[in-house]
Amino acid sequence: DFLEKNTEVFDTSLELASANNSQLIIFSAIQEPTSKTIDLPIYSEMAGYGAIYSPEMVELEEKLIQENLEELQTWLHKLAKQANQQGIKTEVDYSYGDPSKQICALAKKWGVNLIVMGRRGRNRLTELFLGSVSNYVIHHAYCSILVVQH
């Protein structure tokens, strides 16, 4: 998780890959930007006050998305470099979409043997409303999953 400052999942992945002479794939899924998933009403003189977003606001969102994407790519390559320095062959990737489904689909596509992922430990009520990426992956992935509680 790009926003997660805890490195336990990455550290565990490095240990396992090193101990088993395995390759490592570091993956991050990005939720679709709001402006791409719903039809936002853009402000115009003709639309009047019923519209919410001005073209400037949409442009700002796109700029922030691009900056975040660049930060993500830098972070992924930093992790890969760290792994490579330990002699672990590493690839990085990211995609847009629901993280739960992306992880399962890409793990199957790549033919991975093990998914190592974190779990924040939300309470049951929060998980009920927001869902849980780790819970979905546990029930839908075709391979073994190691969940690192952090």
N, C-alpha and C positions, 0 to 999 in steps of 0.2 A: 504494500500500500504506500503510494508515493507520499501521502501526507503523514503517515505514521513515522514518528521519530525513533521508535523502538526497533532495534536491529536483530531481535531474537530469531525471527523467521529466516532472515538472510544468513545469520550465523549458523543456525541449525542446518540450513540447506548446504552451506559450504562444508560443514563437518561431514554430512552424509555423502556428498559428492566426492569429497576427498577420500573418505574411508572405503568407498565402493568403486573408486576409479570411474566415476560417472560423469556425464555431461550435465550441464545446468542450463535451464532456460528460464530467464527472468522475464516475467510477463506482468503487464499492468493493463487493466481495462478502464476505459474512460467513459463516464456517462455522457450521452449525447448532450450538446449544448441546448439550452431552452429554445433558442431561436430556430434550431433545426428540427425539433421534435413537435412543436406546435405552431400553428399559424398565428403569429403575433400581430395584433392590430398596430400598424405603423401610423404615427401621427402625420397628418397632412392638413392643409388649410381646408380641404373639402370634407375631410372626415370629422373635423371639429374636435370636441373634447371627449368623444366616446373612445378615441384611440389611446393606447397606453404608451407605446414605445416610439420615440422619435428616431429618425435615421441615425442621429449622432449616438444614441444609446445602443443601437444595434451594432454600430461600428465599434464602439468602445468594448462591447461584449466580445466581438470577434477578435479585437486586439488582445484582450485579456486571455482569451482562449489560446491564441497563438503563443503568447508569452508563457502560459502554463505548460503548453505542449513542449516548448523548447526546454523548459526546466525539467520536465519529465524525462525527455530524451537524454539530457545531460546526466541526470540521476541514474538512469538505467545503464548508461555507458560507464559511469563511475563504478557502479557495482560490478559490472562485467570485467572491468580492468582489475578490480580487487581480486575477483575470482581467478582471472587469468594469471595474475602474479603468484597465485598459489598452485598453478599448474592445472587448473580446472578449465576445460574447454567450455565456453559460455556463449550463449546467444541471448539477445534481448528482442523483445517485441512488445507492441501495444496495439490495442484496437478499441474502437468505439462500440458501446453497447452495454447491456446488462452484465456486470462482472461475473455473476454466477454462471450464466449461460455461456459467456465467452470462455471462461476457464475450462468448463467441461468440453466444449466443442474443440477448443484448440489442443487440449490434452489428448483427445482422441485423434485429432488430425496429426499431431506430432508423434503419437504412439508412446507417450511417456509411461513410465512404470510407477511413478510416485508423484503426487502433488503435495507440496509442503506449503501450508498457508497459515495465516494467523487468525485468531479469534479475539475480538475485543472484550467479550464477556458481558454483553448487554443483558439487562434483566429480561425476564420472559415476556413482560408486557411490551417492552420496546421491540423485541424480536417479532412479536406477533404482528405489530403494526408496520414496522420497517422491513421485516424479513432479515435473514441472515445469509450472507454469501457462503460462509462455511457450512451451514446447515444444508443449503441447496446442493452444494458440491458433494457433500457426504452422501446424499441420497440420489445423485444423478450421475456422478462420474463413474467411468467403467474401470478405473484403476484404484490402487490404494491411495489413501489420503492420510497425511500426518498433519494434525491441527496443533499448532503451537499456541497455547494460551498466553496472552500478554496483557 
